[in-house]
């Protein structure tokens, strides 16, 4: 017969029999005990058997048998014990629960506390919210047989905060993968593990792996263990640290070391010299906010040789082949910016202009005592060293430089629509070392796009002591806008909700006087660099301080914008900007007219866009460049990217007609494919092919990809299989498949 009894009646009944108050309820809260079997009372202890259910506040306990000690306010339960407290579930064969402290002690226990699952031989939950498990397993995979788990001698859990493991082994299925004496796992930051079998012709069969784990709340670690048959074993450790107020400051450390068994392997068409077997990369990147208006940066990379990034960090190498080494501190203000920089040559196989140090004060356009005249300036002092690569045979040189620039502007609007900004300025630059012009013998360049005062780097160096160069500059900018609207233009197929045409003609005239010193005498630090773009003709935007010569240039242009409404705001539907220079005298382009430039941006729909940047020799001899990019997403699961870069007859860069085609298709929630092709029409080479297939495996994401590269006839092949562990499952795809980047951030 089912017995139901409220503990209140138990207390009255027991008190009447014993004539003593032996039972107490914590905080006067009622305790309800029900069972299907016998219930008895012995020395102040209520004992229930058979499908026992105990309810107290927000806690429910179920077991085969249970004992409640009213003096200690503790429940001891045995057999199929289940304890529900708030949103947590604890399962055990035997356990105790204190109603006052809410402490739990259990044996052979399992628990569920989203997003993790835990089991162990012994379990203790303390009143301060933390728990200890001995000989326990921890996982975030909600399944009977989890894909992965940690097995630890001791686990400490701090709810909604962190988990600390001691003597812990990481298992994939039933296979041990890695062991740590100590491991810290934040419950707010994901642990991840990836393993990537790969093949690359310059590596041979390879296995790349990375384990990402929090060390503390604000420190995250990445351990990389790689093995390449043709190269050997490699190890790397990366770390990320967030600190300071609101964690606005950060430190990034990256290390990698390999004892390369074949350092001379080269899958490019460019020759390289002898390289040692001990190859490494050490990078430190830091930003520290000392105050709201003062911050410092550190960006340092030390490499074993000039090709270690190309061989083992291919994705990063394509974006930044020559890493910088700089330390700087900056003070910001609405009116000025003060910066101190130290740039140095950490890798003597790369050319570097050292600044040891440089201090620069930039003053933004500021009205003078509230008048309509504005002041703008820049002043700096630097100890400059131009260091060529070791073994290049070129002579290094150095000089102190003190440079100061001051300019006055008078911006105004006339007739309510015409903006005119005249300007006039002065620059003085002191060098404590210059080149001896009388002893410097070289042939000036005949190419109109190269200044004829530039001295080739291989010219013998003769020094002539200090000098001060002065130049004056003047100019005027003008622009105005006119517009017209057509509200009746409505077309959903082209994303039009009204149309407004805005036309903005603009012009900029710039004049710079003869420098007081022959430009040939100036040692080149901030110097002329080849480019396909038009150079700034204003100071201080023109930053090649040491390559200044006289010029008179007039720039003309017009901007056309078609605007419409979309998502309750105005947006640019179509934009065309056209401009060119008239070169009365231009040391950087000695033709009467520059190319004609056109920039087109067309976004007819949220899922389709077109961008074209072009320049053509419309008025004079020159080169042609047309860069085209098309992106569209015709359906939710498909994205396609098309691109073409055309460059012809530029004196600094080889001709190119480069086609790129790429796309990604999400087949369903579990499958996706990505493709990318790169074809160079000028050489007829299919330079790169990339293919990837992605599969979601609940707790893992698996991807299989292949790449083929053709480096001027030298081919490289690679395949990559990647398994990435998802700790607190969230699903995403990496479209930048690259064996060289596998396992890297």
TIVOVO-606721 format. One line per field, with one value per residue (C-alpha): chain; x, z, y. Coordinates in steps of 0.5 Angstrom, whole numbers, plus 2048, in hexadecimal, padded with zeros to 3 digits. Layout:
<fivos>
mol c(A,...) $
xx c(X,...) $
zz c(Z,...) $
yy c(Y,...) $
</fivos>
This chain:
<fivos>
mol c(A,A,A,A,A,A,A,A,A,A,A,A,A,A,A,A,A,A,A,A,A,A,A,A,A,A,A,A,A,A,A,A,A,A,A,A,A,A,A,A,A,A,A,A,A,A,A,A,A,A,A,A,A,A,A,A,A,A,A,A,A,A,A,A,A,A,A,A,A,A,A,A,A,A,A,A,A,A,A,A,A,A,A,A,A,A,A,A,A,A,A,A,A,A,A,A,A,A,A,A,A,A,A,A,A,A,A,A,A,A,A,A,A,A,A,A,A,A,A,A,A,A,A,A,A,A,A,A,A,A,A,A,A,A,A,A,A,A,A,A,A,A,A,A,A,A,A,A,A,A,A,A,A,A,A,A,A,A,A,A,A,A,A,A,A,A,A,A,A,A,A,A,A,A,A,A,A,A,A,A,A,A,A,A,A,A,A,A,A,A,A,A,A,A,A,A,A,A,A,A,A,A,A,A,A,A,A,A,A,A,A,A,A,A,A,A,A,A,A,A,A,A,A,A,A,A,A,A,A,A,A,A,A,A,A,A,A,A,A,A,A,A,A,A,A,A,A,A,A,A,A,A,A,A,A,A,A,A,A,A,A,A,A,A,A,A,A,A,A,A,A,A,A,A,A,A,A,A,A,A,A,A,A,A,A,A,A,A,A,A,A,A,A,A,A,A,A,A,A,A,A,A,A,A,A,A,A,A,A,A,A,A,A,A,A,A,A,A,A,A,A,A,A,A,A,A,A,A,A,A,A,A,A,A,A,A,A,A,A,A,A,A,A,A,A,A,A,A,A,A,A,A,A,A,A,A,A,A,A,A,A,A,A,A,A,A,A,A,A,A,A,A,A,A,A,A,A,A,A,A,A,A,A,A,A,A,A,A,A,A,A,A,A,A,A,A,A,A,A,A,A,A,A,A,A,A,A,A,A,A,A,A,A,A,A,A,A,A,A,A,A,A,A,A,A,A,A,A,A,A,A,A,A,A,A,A,A,A,A,A,A,A,A,A,A,A,A,A,A,A,A,A,A,A,A,A,A,A,A,A,A,A,A,A,A,A,A,A,A,A,A,A,A,A,A,A,A,A,A,A,A,A,A,A,A,A,A,A,A,A,A,A,A,A,A,A,A,A,A,A,A,A,A,A,A,A,A,A,A,A,A,A,A,A,A,A,A,A,A,A,A,A,A,A,A,A,A,A,A,A,A,A,A,A,A,A,A,A,A,A,A,A,A,A,A,A,A,A,A,A,A,A,A,A,A,A,A,A,A,A,A,A,A,A,A,A,A,A,A,A,A,A,A,A,A,A,A,A,A,A,A,A,A,A,A,A,A,A,A,A,A,A,A,A,A,A,A,A,A,A,A,A,A,A,A,A,A,A,A,A,A,A,A,A,A,A,A,A,A,A,A,A,A,A,A,A,A,A,A,A,A,A,A,A,A,A,A,A,A,A,A,A,A,A,A,A,A,A,A,A,A,A,A,A,A,A,A,A,A,A,A,A,A,A,A,A,A,A,A,A,A,A,A,A,A,A,A,A,A,A,A,A,A,A,A,A,A,A,A,A,A,A,A,A,A,A,A,A,A,A,A,A,A,A,A,A,A,A,A,A,A,A,A,A,A,A,A,A,A,A,A,A,A,A,A,A,A,A,A,A,A,A,A,A,A,A,A,A,A,A,A,A,A,A,A) $
xx c(800,803,805,805,807,809,80F,80A,806,80C,80F,808,808,80F,80F,808,80C,812,810,816,817,81C,81B,81C,81B,820,81D,816,815,811,814,810,811,80D,80F,80B,80E,810,811,813,817,81D,820,81E,820,81A,81B,817,818,815,815,817,815,818,816,819,819,81C,81F,81C,81F,81D,820,81F,820,821,822,821,825,821,827,82C,827,82A,827,82B,828,82A,828,827,828,825,826,823,825,824,826,82B,82A,82E,82E,831,831,831,832,830,82D,82D,827,82B,831,82F,835,835,839,838,83C,83C,838,836,834,831,832,831,836,83A,839,83D,83E,843,844,843,840,83F,83B,83D,839,83D,83B,841,841,847,847,84C,84E,849,847,845,842,83D,83B,834,834,834,83B,83E,843,848,849,84E,850,853,855,852,84D,84B,845,843,83C,83B,843,848,84A,851,854,85A,85D,859,859,855,851,84F,84A,84E,854,859,85B,85F,861,861,864,85F,85A,855,84F,84A,843,842,847,848,84D,84E,853,854,858,85A,85D,860,864,868,86E,873,871,86F,86A,868,864,862,85F,85D,85A,857,856,855,85A,857,851,855,85A,859,85E,85F,864,866,869,86A,86E,870,874,878,87A,879,876,874,871,86E,86A,866,863,85D,85D,858,859,858,851,84C,851,852,85A,85C,863,864,86A,86B,871,873,879,87B,881,880,883,883,883,886,87F,87C,876,876,87A,87E,885,887,88E,890,88B,88D,888,886,881,87C,877,876,871,86E,869,866,862,861,85D,860,85B,855,859,860,861,867,869,86E,86E,875,876,87D,87E,883,884,880,87C,879,873,872,873,86F,86A,868,861,865,86B,866,864,86A,870,875,873,874,877,875,874,86F,86C,866,863,85C,858,853,858,85F,862,869,86C,873,875,87B,87C,882,885,883,884,88B,889,883,884,882,882,883,881,885,880,87B,877,871,86C,866,861,85B,857,856,853,858,854,84D,84F,84D,854,857,85D,860,867,86C,873,877,87E,881,888,887,88B,88A,88C,88D,88C,893,897,893,89A,896,899,894,894,891,88F,88C,886,882,87C,876,870,86B,865,860,859,853,84D,846,840,83E,837,834,837,83E,843,84A,850,857,85D,864,86A,871,876,87D,881,888,88C,893,895,894,897,89D,89A,8A0,8A3,89C,89C,896,891,88B,885,881,87B,876,873,87A,87D,883,886,886,88D,88D,88F,895,898,89F,89D,8A1,89F,89F,89C,896,891,88A,885,87F,879,873,86C,866,85F,858,852,84B,845,83D,837,831,82B,824,81F,81A,815,811,817,815,818,818,81C,822,821,81E,81A,81B,821,825,82B,831,836,83D,842,849,84F,856,85C,863,869,870,876,87D,880,886,88A,88B,887,88D,890,88B,88C,885,882,87A,87B,878,875,872,86A,864,860,861,865,862,864,862,867,867,863,869,86E,874,878,87E,87C,879,87B,877,870,86A,864,85D,858,851,84B,844,840,839,835,82E,82B,824,821,822,820,81E,824,828,82D,831,82E,834,83A,83F,845,849,850,856,85C,85F,867,86A,870,870,876,872,86F,872,86C,868,862,861,85C,855,852,84B,849,842,83E,837,833,82C,82A,82C,82F,832,838,83D,843,848,84E,851,856,858,85D,857,85B,862,867,866,864,85D,85A,853,851,84A,847,840,83C,835,831,82C,829,82A,82E,833,838,83C,842,845,84B,850,856,859,860,864,86A,86C,873,873,86F,86E,868,863,85C,85A,853,850,84A,847,841,83E,837,834,831,82D,82E,834,837,83B,83F,844,848,84D,851,857,859,85E,85D,863,867,862,863,85D,861,85D,857,853,84E,84A,845,842,83E,83B,83C,838,83E,843,843,847,84A,84E,851,856,85B,85F,864,868,86E,870,871,873,86C,86A,865,861,85B,859,854,852,84E,84C,849,843,843,83D,83A,839,83A,83E,842,849,849,851,853,85B,85F,864,85F,85D,85D,85F,85B) $
zz c(800,7FE,804,804,80A,80B,80F,814,816,817,81C,820,820,822,827,82B,82B,82E,831,82F,829,825,81E,81B,814,811,810,812,80B,80A,808,804,804,800,7FF,7FC,802,80A,80D,814,819,81E,822,81E,818,813,80E,808,803,7FC,7F7,7FB,7F9,7FE,7FC,800,7FD,7F6,7F7,7F5,7F7,7F4,7F7,7F9,800,804,80B,80E,814,817,81B,816,811,80C,807,806,7FF,7FC,7F6,7EF,7F3,7EF,7F1,7EE,7F0,7EC,7E5,7E7,7E7,7EB,7EA,7EF,7F3,7FA,7FC,801,801,807,806,80A,806,800,800,7FC,7FD,7F8,7F6,7EF,7EC,7E6,7E5,7DF,7E0,7D9,7D5,7D8,7DB,7E0,7E4,7E9,7EF,7F4,7F4,7F9,7F8,7FD,7FF,7FC,7F5,7F3,7F2,7F3,7EF,7F0,7EA,7E6,7DE,7DB,7D4,7D0,7CC,7CE,7CC,7CF,7CC,7CB,7C5,7CA,7D2,7D7,7DC,7E3,7E9,7EC,7E9,7ED,7EA,7EB,7E8,7E2,7E3,7E2,7E3,7E5,7E4,7E7,7E4,7DE,7D7,7D1,7CD,7C6,7C7,7CB,7C8,7CD,7C9,7CE,7D5,7DA,7E1,7E2,7DD,7DE,7DA,7DA,7DA,7D6,7D1,7CC,7CC,7C5,7C2,7BB,7B7,7B0,7AC,7A6,7A0,79C,797,79B,7A2,7A0,7A4,7AA,7B1,7B3,7BA,7BE,7C5,7C8,7CF,7D4,7D9,7DE,7DD,7D8,7D6,7D0,7CD,7C7,7C6,7C0,7BE,7B7,7B3,7AC,7A9,7A4,7AA,7B1,7B7,7B9,7BF,7C1,7C6,7C5,7CB,7CB,7D2,7D3,7D8,7DB,7DC,7D8,7D5,7D0,7D0,7CD,7CC,7C6,7C7,7C1,7C1,7BC,7BB,7B7,7B6,7AE,7AB,7A4,7A5,79D,79A,796,792,78F,789,78D,78F,797,79A,79F,7A6,7AC,7AF,7B6,7B3,7B8,7B8,7BE,7BE,7C3,7C2,7C8,7C9,7D0,7D1,7D7,7D7,7D3,7CF,7CF,7CC,7CA,7C5,7C4,7BE,7BD,7B9,7B9,7B4,7B3,7AB,7A6,7A3,7AA,7A9,7A2,7A3,7AA,7AA,7A3,7A4,7A8,7A4,79E,7A2,7A5,7A2,7A6,7AE,7B1,7B8,7BB,7C2,7C3,7C8,7C6,7C9,7C6,7C7,7C2,7C0,7C0,7C0,7C3,7C1,7C3,7BE,7BF,7B8,7B8,7B3,7B7,7B1,7AD,7A7,7A6,7A4,7A9,7AB,7B2,7B6,7BD,7BF,7BB,7BF,7BB,7BD,7B8,7B9,7B6,7B2,7B8,7B7,7BA,7C0,7BD,7B7,7B0,7AE,7B0,7B2,7B0,7B2,7B3,7B6,7B7,7B9,7B7,7B8,7B1,7AE,7A8,7A8,7A2,7A3,7A5,79F,79A,799,79A,79E,7A5,7A6,7AC,7AE,7B3,7B0,7B4,7AF,7B1,7AC,7AD,7A9,7A9,7A6,7A5,7A4,7A2,79E,799,796,79B,797,794,799,798,79D,79B,79F,79F,7A3,7A5,7A6,7A9,7AA,7AD,7AB,7AF,7A9,7A1,79B,797,791,78E,78F,78D,786,784,77D,77F,77D,776,778,779,780,783,786,783,789,78C,78D,78C,793,790,78E,793,799,79A,7A0,7A0,7A7,7AA,7A6,7A7,7A1,7A1,79C,79C,79A,798,795,794,795,792,792,792,791,78D,78E,78B,78E,78A,790,78A,789,78C,78A,78F,78A,78A,791,790,794,791,78E,78F,78B,78E,78A,78D,789,78C,78B,78F,78C,790,78F,793,792,790,796,799,798,792,793,791,797,79C,79F,79D,7A4,7A3,79B,795,794,78D,78D,788,78C,78B,791,796,794,79A,7A1,7A6,7A2,79D,7A2,79E,7A1,79E,797,797,790,78D,78A,787,786,785,787,784,785,786,78B,789,78E,78D,794,796,79C,79F,7A6,7A9,7A7,7A1,79D,797,791,78C,78C,787,789,783,783,780,781,77D,77E,77C,780,784,786,787,780,77B,776,774,777,77C,77A,77A,781,782,788,788,78D,78C,791,78E,793,79A,797,791,790,78A,78B,786,787,780,77D,776,772,76F,76E,76D,76D,773,776,777,77D,77E,785,785,78B,78A,790,790,794,790,795,79D,79C,797,796,790,78F,788,787,782,782,77C,77C,776,774,77B,77C,783,783,77E,779,77C,77A,781,781,788,789,78F,793,799,799,79F,79D,7A4,7AB,7AB,7A4,7A0,79B,798,792,790,789,787,780,77D,776,775,776,774,77B,780,786,78B,78C,793,795,79B,79E,7A5,7AA,7B0,7B5,7BB,7C0,7BA,7B3,7AE,7A8,7A2,79D,797,794,78E,78D,787,789,782,780,786,789,790,792,799,79C,7A3,7A8,7AE,7B4,7B8,7BF,7C1,7C9,7CA,7C3,7BE,7B7,7B1,7AB,7AA,7A2,7A2,7A2,7A1,7A3,7A5,7AA,7AD,7B5,7B5,7B7) $
yy c(800,807,80B,813,816,81E,81F,824,81E,819,81F,81F,818,817,81C,819,812,814,81B,81E,823,81F,821,828,82B,830,837,834,832,82C,825,820,819,813,80C,806,802,802,808,808,80D,80B,810,816,813,812,80C,80B,805,803,809,80E,816,81B,823,829,830,82F,828,822,81B,814,80D,806,808,80E,811,818,81A,820,822,822,824,81F,81A,814,810,809,806,809,810,816,81D,823,82A,830,82E,829,821,81C,815,810,809,80C,814,819,820,825,829,82F,830,82C,828,821,81B,815,80F,80D,813,816,81D,822,829,82C,82D,827,820,81D,816,814,80F,814,81B,821,827,82D,832,838,835,831,829,824,81D,818,813,817,818,81E,820,824,81F,81D,816,80F,80E,815,816,819,81A,81C,817,81A,818,81E,823,82A,82D,834,835,83A,83B,836,82F,82D,826,823,81D,81D,819,81B,815,815,80F,80A,80C,811,816,81B,81C,822,822,828,82B,831,832,838,836,83D,83B,835,830,82D,828,827,822,822,81C,820,81F,825,823,827,824,81D,819,81D,81E,825,826,82B,82B,832,833,838,839,83E,842,847,843,83E,839,835,82F,82D,826,825,81F,820,819,81E,823,820,821,828,82B,832,836,83C,840,846,84A,84F,854,85B,85F,85C,857,85C,85A,854,850,84B,846,841,83C,836,832,82C,829,829,822,825,82D,82E,82B,831,830,837,83A,83F,83C,83C,83B,836,836,833,82D,831,835,839,83F,843,849,84D,852,857,85D,860,865,869,86E,870,875,871,86A,866,861,85B,857,853,84D,849,844,83F,840,844,83E,83B,83F,83D,836,835,83B,83C,83F,844,845,847,84D,84F,84C,851,851,858,859,85F,862,868,86D,872,877,879,880,883,888,884,87D,87C,876,873,86D,868,864,85F,85A,853,84F,851,84D,852,85A,85E,866,866,86C,86C,870,875,879,87D,882,883,889,888,88D,892,899,89F,8A2,8A1,8A4,8A2,8A0,899,896,88F,88D,887,887,881,87F,878,875,871,86B,868,860,85C,854,851,84F,853,857,85E,863,865,86C,870,877,87C,87F,885,887,88C,88E,893,895,89A,899,89D,899,89D,89C,8A1,8A2,89D,897,898,895,898,897,89B,899,89B,897,897,891,890,88A,889,883,882,87E,87F,87C,87F,881,883,87C,878,876,872,872,876,872,873,870,875,872,872,878,87A,87C,875,872,86A,866,863,86A,86B,86F,876,87A,882,884,887,88C,88F,88E,893,893,897,895,898,896,896,891,892,88E,88E,88A,88A,885,883,87E,879,876,873,86E,868,861,85B,857,85C,85E,865,869,870,872,878,87A,87E,881,884,887,889,88B,88C,890,88F,893,891,896,894,890,894,88E,889,883,87F,881,87E,877,873,871,873,872,871,86A,868,867,867,86C,874,877,87C,883,886,887,883,87E,87D,879,878,87E,87C,87C,883,887,88C,88B,88F,88A,88C,886,886,881,880,87B,879,875,872,871,86D,86B,864,861,868,86C,86F,86B,86C,868,86A,86E,870,874,877,87B,87D,881,887,886,88D,88A,884,880,87A,87A,87E,87D,883,87F,879,873,874,871,86E,86B,867,865,861,85E,85D,858,856,84F,852,857,859,85D,860,864,866,86A,86B,870,874,87A,878,872,86E,867,863,860,85E,85A,857,853,850,84D,84A,846,843,83F,83E,838,83B,840,841,846,848,84C,84F,853,856,85A,85B,85F,862,863,860,85A,854,854,850,84D,84A,846,844,840,83D,83B,838,833,831,82B,82A,82B,825,826,82C,82C,832,833,838,839,83E,83E,843,845,848,841,83C,839,837,839,837,832,831,82C,82A,826,827,823,824,81E,821,822,823,826,822,825,822,826,827,82C,82C,832,834,838,83A,833,830,82C,82B,826,825,822,823,820,824,822,828,826,82B,82C,830,82E,833,832,836,835,837,839,83B,834,833,82E,833,836,830,830,837,83D) $
</fivos>
